[in-house]
Amino acid sequence: MYDKIRSPIESDFAAVNAFVISQLYSEVDLVENIGQYIVDAGGKRMRPIVTLLSARSCGFQGGDHIKLAAVIEFIHTATLLHDDVVDMSTMRRGRPTANSRWNNPSSVLVGDFIYSRAFQILVSLNNQDIMAVMADTTNKIAEGEVLQLINQHNPEITEEGYLRVIRHKTAILFQAAASTGAIMAGTDAETIAAMGNYGLHVGNAFQLIDDVLDYSGKSDLLGKNIGDDLAEGKPTLPLIYSMEHSSPEESNLIKDALTNGGIDSLNKIIDIVTSSGGLAYTRQMALDEADKAKSCLAGLPPTEFRDSLSSLADFAVQRIN
């Protein structure tokens, strides 16, 4: 499905990858080395794909959407570098994280470099509306990271609190990817808002499935360790639901694991989130978000780009990594 989603924008996608590589230049070797390392790790580039499809589905015929998609990818890349330091992660996309291969200070500073390069590219686009969206988006992402940090090891977080974290931390960049593509196409305010809502719902679906896979996936497919969220004391929705719908003993086991971190009880907790319905509940919420995303596309003209956006929403919830 992924290849089919990408097929209408294959040449655009290749151009984004080439542009990203060209923009990693620096007179400081370490900056280029870490930047190339994390970009070479691959990933699906879902956020820039959303930008490309959004722009094309709204009728854009120019070339600046390539730069815009690269900006989205750079901001995402910078957040990954910073996230891995905050989370003390050791594996991402099947390889050692940059902070474990080099060190934390280097990862943070190169993340800062990539952030600033993104805004250099943004300035070259000379579009104040897009600049405003991206400035607000990066600010909200930073707030989301702080929210997640505040709620780390907190078993009392509510579902509403969790959804606020993932909206700020993950979904809002998908929202920006979709809305700025529409802005670049010069479409009307209603369509721009609809595309932004599409991105928000898709982003929520992606994060919800990520949180399901942390307790049901396989490390070799995910490219990271199963149970990382539990080890880091992150109260994700499968755990929040299970604490409310399991026995007091099981609920206390999850609370203790979240409070103290570590994965000593991982296998037992996987059994609990499965038997209590935590995984099923989270997956169903992701499916609902995907349906909401697809409904946002109703006002677009029927094109292969719109079809790919619809398929991307389905892919968000069907993937196994």
C-alpha positions in Angstrom: 0.0 0.0 0.0 2.9 2.4 0.8 4.3 2.2 -2.7 0.8 2.8 -4.2 0.3 5.9 -2.0 3.6 7.3 -3.2 3.2 6.5 -6.9 1.4 9.7 -8.0 4.2 11.8 -6.5 7.2 9.5 -7.1 9.2 12.2 -8.9 8.3 14.8 -6.3 9.3 12.4 -3.5 12.7 11.7 -5.2 13.2 15.5 -5.5 12.5 16.0 -1.8 15.1 13.3 -0.8 17.7 14.9 -3.1 16.9 18.4 -1.7 17.1 17.2 1.9 20.6 15.7 1.3 21.8 18.9 -0.5 20.7 21.0 2.5 22.7 19.1 5.1 25.9 20.8 4.0 27.9 22.4 6.8 31.5 23.5 7.3 31.4 21.5 10.5 32.0 17.8 9.8 30.1 16.5 12.8 27.0 18.3 11.7 27.0 16.7 8.3 27.9 13.3 9.8 25.1 13.1 12.2 22.6 14.8 9.8 23.4 12.3 7.1 23.3 9.4 9.6 19.8 10.1 10.7 18.5 10.9 7.2 20.1 7.8 5.8 18.3 5.7 8.4 15.3 6.1 6.1 11.8 6.0 7.5 8.6 6.3 5.5 8.7 10.2 5.1 5.0 10.2 5.8 4.9 13.9 6.7 6.5 15.2 3.6 4.4 12.8 1.5 1.3 14.4 3.1 2.6 17.8 2.1 3.2 16.8 -1.5 -0.2 15.1 -1.8 -2.0 18.0 -0.2 -0.4 20.5 -2.6 -1.1 18.4 -5.6 -4.6 17.5 -4.6 -5.4 21.2 -4.3 -4.1 21.8 -7.8 -0.5 23.1 -7.2 1.6 23.1 -10.3 4.8 24.7 -9.2 8.0 23.4 -7.6 8.2 25.1 -4.2 6.3 22.2 -2.5 9.5 20.3 -2.7 11.2 22.8 -0.4 8.1 22.8 1.9 8.1 19.0 2.2 11.8 19.2 3.1 11.1 21.7 5.8 8.5 19.4 7.3 11.0 16.5 7.2 13.8 18.6 8.7 11.5 19.6 11.6 10.6 16.0 12.2 14.2 14.9 12.0 15.2 17.5 14.6 12.5 16.4 17.0 13.8 12.8 16.6 17.3 13.8 17.6 16.0 15.7 20.6 13.4 13.0 21.6 16.1 10.3 21.7 18.2 12.4 24.1 15.3 13.1 26.4 14.1 9.5 26.3 17.7 8.1 26.5 16.8 5.8 23.6 19.4 3.5 22.1 17.7 2.2 19.0 15.6 3.8 16.2 14.8 2.4 12.8 16.8 -0.7 13.6 20.1 1.3 14.2 21.8 2.9 17.2 20.4 6.3 17.9 22.6 9.3 17.1 23.0 10.1 20.8 24.2 6.5 21.6 26.6 6.5 18.6 28.0 9.9 19.4 26.8 11.7 22.5 23.8 13.7 23.9 25.3 17.2 23.4 26.1 16.5 19.8 22.7 15.2 19.1 21.0 18.2 20.7 23.1 20.7 18.9 22.8 19.0 15.5 19.0 18.9 16.1 19.2 22.7 16.6 21.1 23.1 13.4 18.5 21.1 11.4 15.7 23.2 13.0 17.5 26.4 11.9 18.1 25.1 8.4 14.4 24.3 8.1 13.6 28.0 8.8 16.3 29.2 6.4 14.5 27.2 3.7 11.1 28.6 4.9 12.3 32.2 4.5 13.3 31.4 0.9 9.7 30.4 0.2 8.6 34.0 1.0 5.1 33.0 2.2 4.1 34.7 5.4 1.0 32.4 6.0 3.1 29.2 5.7 5.8 30.8 8.0 3.1 31.6 10.6 1.8 28.0 10.6 5.3 26.5 11.0 6.3 29.0 13.7 3.1 28.1 15.7 3.6 24.4 15.0 7.2 24.2 16.2 6.1 26.1 19.4 3.3 23.6 20.0 5.7 20.6 19.4 8.0 22.0 22.1 5.0 22.3 24.4 4.1 18.7 23.6 7.5 17.5 24.6 7.3 19.3 27.9 3.8 17.9 28.5 5.1 14.4 27.9 8.0 15.0 30.2 5.7 16.3 33.0 3.5 13.2 32.6 6.3 10.8 32.6 6.0 8.3 35.5 2.5 9.7 36.1 -0.1 6.8 36.3 -2.9 9.4 37.1 -3.0 11.0 33.6 -6.4 10.9 32.0 -7.3 9.9 28.5 -7.9 13.6 27.8 -4.5 14.5 29.0 -2.9 11.8 26.9 -4.7 13.0 23.8 -3.5 16.5 24.4 0.1 15.2 24.5 -0.1 13.3 21.2 -2.0 16.2 19.5 0.9 18.6 20.4 3.8 16.1 20.1 2.8 14.2 16.9 -0.5 15.2 15.2 0.2 18.9 14.9 3.1 18.4 12.4 0.9 16.2 10.2 -1.7 19.1 10.5 0.9 21.6 9.4 2.1 19.3 6.5 -1.4 19.1 5.1 -2.5 22.7 5.7 0.7 24.3 4.3 0.4 22.2 1.2 -3.0 23.6 0.6 -1.8 27.2 1.5 0.9 26.8 -1.1 -1.7 25.8 -3.7 -3.5 29.1 -3.1 -6.8 27.4 -2.3 -9.7 28.8 -0.2 -9.8 29.0 3.6 -12.3 26.2 4.0 -10.2 23.8 2.0 -7.1 24.8 4.0 -8.9 24.1 7.2 -10.2 20.8 6.0 -6.8 19.7 5.0 -5.4 20.7 8.3 -8.1 18.6 10.0 -7.2 15.7 7.8 -3.6 16.0 8.9 -4.5 16.2 12.6 -6.7 13.1 12.4 -4.1 11.1 10.5 -1.4 12.2 13.0 -3.5 11.0 15.9 -4.1 7.7 14.1 -0.4 7.2 13.5 0.5 7.9 17.2 -2.3 5.7 18.5 -1.1 2.8 16.4 2.5 3.5 17.5 1.3 3.1 21.1 -0.5 -0.2 20.2 2.6 -1.6 18.5 4.7 -0.9 21.5 2.9 -3.7 23.2 2.0 -5.9 20.2 4.7 -5.4 17.6 8.0 -7.1 17.0 11.4 -5.4 17.6 12.8 -6.4 14.2 9.9 -4.9 12.3 9.5 -1.8 14.5 13.2 -1.0 14.5 13.1 -0.3 18.2 12.7 -2.2 21.4 9.3 -3.5 22.4 8.2 -1.9 25.7 10.3 1.2 25.3 7.3 3.4 26.4 6.9 1.3 29.6 10.6 1.4 30.3 10.5 5.2 30.0 7.4 5.5 32.2 5.2 6.8 29.4 1.4 6.4 30.3 0.0 5.7 26.8 -3.6 5.0 26.0 -3.4 1.2 26.2 -2.1 1.5 29.8 -4.5 4.2 30.8 -7.5 2.2 29.6 -6.2 -1.0 31.1 -5.7 0.6 34.5 -9.4 1.5 34.5 -10.7 -1.8 33.2 -8.6 -4.4 35.0 -8.5 -5.9 38.5 -7.1 -3.8 41.3 -4.1 -6.1 41.4 -3.4 -5.7 37.6 -4.0 -2.0 37.8 -1.5 -1.6 40.6 1.0 -3.6 38.6 0.8 -1.1 35.7 0.9 1.9 38.1 4.0 0.6 39.7 5.7 -0.1 36.4 4.9 3.4 35.2 6.0 5.0 38.4 9.3 3.2 38.6 10.1 2.6 34.9 11.7 -0.6 33.6 10.3 -3.6 31.9 10.5 -6.3 34.5 6.8 -6.8 34.3 6.5 -6.3 30.5 5.2 -9.7 29.6 2.5 -9.6 32.3 1.5 -6.1 31.3 1.2 -7.1 27.7 -1.2 -9.8 28.8 -3.2 -7.2 30.8 -3.5 -4.6 28.0 -4.6 -7.4 25.7 -7.1 -9.1 28.0 -8.6 -5.9 29.4 -9.2 -4.5 25.9 -6.6 -1.7 26.1 -5.1 -2.6 22.7 -8.5 -3.1 21.1 -9.8 0.2 22.5 -6.8 2.1 21.2 -6.8 0.5 17.8 -10.5 1.4 17.5 -9.9 5.0 18.3 -7.2 5.0 15.6 -9.7 3.6 13.1 -12.1 6.3 14.1 -9.5 9.0 13.5 -8.7 7.5 10.1 -12.3 7.7 9.1 -12.5 11.3 10.3 -9.4 12.1 8.2 -11.0 10.6 5.1 -14.2 12.5 5.6 -12.2 15.8 5.4 -11.3 15.0 1.8 -14.9 15.2 0.6 -14.5 18.7 -0.8 -11.5 17.9 -3.0 -11.9 17.1 -6.7 -11.5 13.4 -7.5 -7.8 12.9 -8.4 -5.2 10.2 -7.8 -3.7 12.6 -5.2 -6.9 12.6 -3.2 -7.1 8.8 -3.5 -3.6 8.5 -2.1 -4.5 10.8 0.8 -7.4 8.5 1.6 -5.2 5.4 1.3 -2.6 7.0 3.6 -5.3 7.3 6.3 -6.0 3.6 6.0 -2.2 2.8 6.0 -1.8 4.7 9.2 -3.9 2.1 11.0 -3.0 -1.0 9.0 0.8 -0.9 9.3 2.9 -3.2 11.5 5.9 -1.0 11.9 
